Amino acid sequence: MPELPRGGFSLFPEFRLFGYSGYPGAPGQGRLGIGTLEERLREIESRGRRWVGGRALLPVMELIAVTVHASAGRDGKYRSRTSDAIISTWLKAARKHRALLLLNIQPGRADFLDEVKYFEKWLVDPHAGLALDPEWAVGAGQVPGRVFGSTSGAELNGVGEWVAELVKRHNLPEKVVLYHQLHLNIVKNEKRLLPQPGVVWIKSIDGIGSPGAKVSTYNRVSAATPAFVHGGFKLFYLEDVATGRRLMTPKEVLALRPQPEYILFE
């Protein structure tokens, strides 16, 4: 049985996940769009040591693999998928640096499960996982960016069941399925979400603003989280400073309860 990027078969409590999000050549979508992957991965490795809180570091690259758009596109789904060449390059870098590559999905009007299945050939790799972005999941007649999108516990269960079957079929180590959440209405009926064998559920709480505002969002959204879902926390290099005047420190973030097990910078 293959192991996780830095050994073993279980992520927690051994590892703290720390990383950046982005898309190649697109600085506005996150820090991974600045410079080269090699530069950013070395930076994650170096900077991450301050954020692990006594755990082992597992570097993360969160690639925006499905990008939402304000126009419908040829198929009317308001999204586009990145190329195999980009995913191949990023996965190669993840293997080299013993890192985790999360394929971020902003589905527009597409279904999460359809988008997840599209990436099956990449998800069989132990270095690959998923990050679902339901803020950008809209229904018929809705346009991304004009309304907040959402998902549900039932829709997430469909993804989780499919990933659990993939893990079983290919004898894989644990597979991350992460979902981003900005406020409570982003995930409806979250209490219906179920644990799945081989699936590590993580919720990244994404509020922008001052440290006080971010902590308030974290506490409010965490309170509705099922007990088996691991906590995550997102910081924004530009937006947090612009609106809150500074970034939170590692000490402040690690003082959150529950303590975040995934820390992401955009």
N, C-alpha and C positions, 0 to 999 in steps of 0.2 A: 504494500500500500504506500503510495507517495505521501510525503510529509508536507507540512506547511512551509512557507518560504524560509523561515528561520528555525525549522525543526519542530518535531512533535506533531500532534494531531488535534490539539485543542488550543484555542486562542487565549482564553481567560481562565484563571487570573494571571498567567505568566506574562502576557504581553500588554503593552500600551500601544495602540495604533496612533501614529502621528504622520500627517502629510499635508499635501497641497492639492488643490483642484485646478483644472484648466483645460486648455485646448491649444495645440501648437500654433504659434504665431498670432494668438489672440490675447494680449495682456489684459483686456477688459474682462475676460472670463475666468481669470485666476492666475496665480503666480506661476503655474506650470507652463503658461504661455510666454514667459519671459526667458530669454536666453536659450540654453540647451538643456535637454533632459539630464545630461551628466552633471551640469552645474547645479540644477535644482535638486537632484537626488543626493549629491554631496552636501548640499545645504540642509536638506531634511535630516540627513544622518547627524550632522553637527548640531543643528538647532534642537532636534528632537530630544537630545540628552537632558535638556533642562525641563522637559515636560513629562518624563516617564514616571517620576515619583517612586523610584525603587523597582520598577518593573523592567523587563527587557523591551527594547524598542523594536517595533515592526513598522518600517516606513511604508507609506501609502501614497499612491498616485491615483487621484480620482479624475479620470478622463471623461469629458463630456462627449459620450459616444453617440447620443441622440440629442440634437439641438433643436429647440423649439423656435418657431418663426411666427411673425405676425401675419404672414400671407399663407394661403392654403397649400400652395405647391400643386404639382400635377395630380397627386393622389388625394388631395383635399385633407391631408392629415396634419398640416401645420407643423411639420417637423422634417428633419433630414438626418440620415445616418452617416456617421463618419466612414471612411474607407478602410478596407481590410489592411492596406499598407500602413496606415497610421496605427491601428491596433497592433499589428505585428511588430512595428518598431517599438511601441511602448511596452508591449509584453516582453520583448527581448531585453529591454532595459530593466524591467522588473525582475526577470530571472537573474540578470547579471548582478544586481544589487540586493538580491534576496528580499524583494519588496512585494507588496500586494498592489495589484492593479484593479481598481473598482471602475466598472463601466457605468457611468452616470447616464440615466435615461430621463429626458424631458419629453414626454410623449405627445404633447399637443392633443389632437383628437384620436390618436392611436390608442390601442389597449396596451397596458403595461405587459401583460403576458405575451402578446404577439411580439413586442419589441424584445423581450427577454429571450424568447425562443430563437429569434433571429441570430443571437450571439452564441448559440449553443456550442459551436465549434471552438470558441474561445473559452467558454466557461468550464470546459472539461479540464483546463489547466489549473493546477493547485495554486498558481499565483493570481488567479482571476476571481473577482467577485462582482457584486452588483450594488449600485446606489440608485435608488428610485427617487425622483423629484416631483412629487404630486402637486406642488404649487403650479406646475405647468401642464397638468392633466385636465383638459376641459372637455365638455360634452358637445353634442350637436348644437349648432347655432351660436356657440361661444367662441371667442377669439382670445388666444393666450395673450396676457399682458393687459387686457381690458378687464378681466375678472381673475380672481384667484381660483386656481384649479383645486382639485381634491381627489382623494382616493378613499377607500373604505377598508375595514378589517377583512371583509369578504374578498375583495380584490387582492389584497396582500396575501391572503391565504392561498389563493390560486397560484401566485408566484412561488410562495414557500413550498407548496406541495410539489410543484414541478421541479424546483431546485433540489428538494429532498430526494426525489426519484433519480435525478441526474447524479447526485452524490452516491447513491446506492448502486446505480447501474455501472458507474465507472470506478467504484471503490476509492472515492476521493476523501481527503481530510475535510474538516469543517469548511463550510462555504459561507462567506459573509453576504447577507442580504440587508442592506441599509436603506432606511427611508428618511428623507429630510422633512422637517416639520417647522414651519414658521409660527403658526398659531394653532389653537385647538381645532378649528374647523377644517384644517387641511386633511385630517384623517378622521373620517366619520365611523362611528361604531368600532372604535379601536379595541374595545374590550372583547370583540369577537376574534381578534387575532389569536392564532394558535401556534404553539411551538411545533417544530418539525425536526425529525432526526437528521443530524448532519448540517442543519442550518443555524447560523448565528445571527439572530436579529439584532440590529443596532438602530437606534433612532438618533439622528443628528439634529440638535435644536439650533435653529439658524437666526435668531433675532439679531438685528443690527442696532447699534447705538452705544450709549454710555455703559460703563460697567454695571451700574445699578439697573438700568433697563434690561441689559442682557441677562443678569442674574434673575430678575423678576420673570422674564419670559421662560428661562430655564426651569425655574421652580414651578411655574404654572403649568407648563406643558409636560414636565416630568411627572406631575401628580396623576396624570391620566394614563401613564405608560404601564402596560402589563409587566408583571414582575420579572418575566424571563427575557425581556428586551433590555439590552445593554445601552447605556447612555453615551451620547456623543455631543460635542460642542463645537460650533463653528465660529471662527473669528475672521473679520474682514480687514485686511491691511488698510484699505483706503476708506471704506464707508464708516467703520467704527471710529477712526480718527476724525473724519470729517464731521460726524454727528455727535460723538462722545468725547472727542479731544485726545483720546489715548487708547492704546490697546490694553486689554487685561494682561496681567502677569501670569507666569506659570503657577505661582503660589495661589493667586486668586482663583484660577480655574480649577486647580486640584483641590481647593477647599470646598467646591460645590458638592452637594449631596443630592442624589447619588453622584459619586465621583465619575466624571466622564472617562470612558475607556477608549474613546476615539476622539482625537483633537485634530480639527481640520482648519487650515488657513486658505482663504480665497484671495 
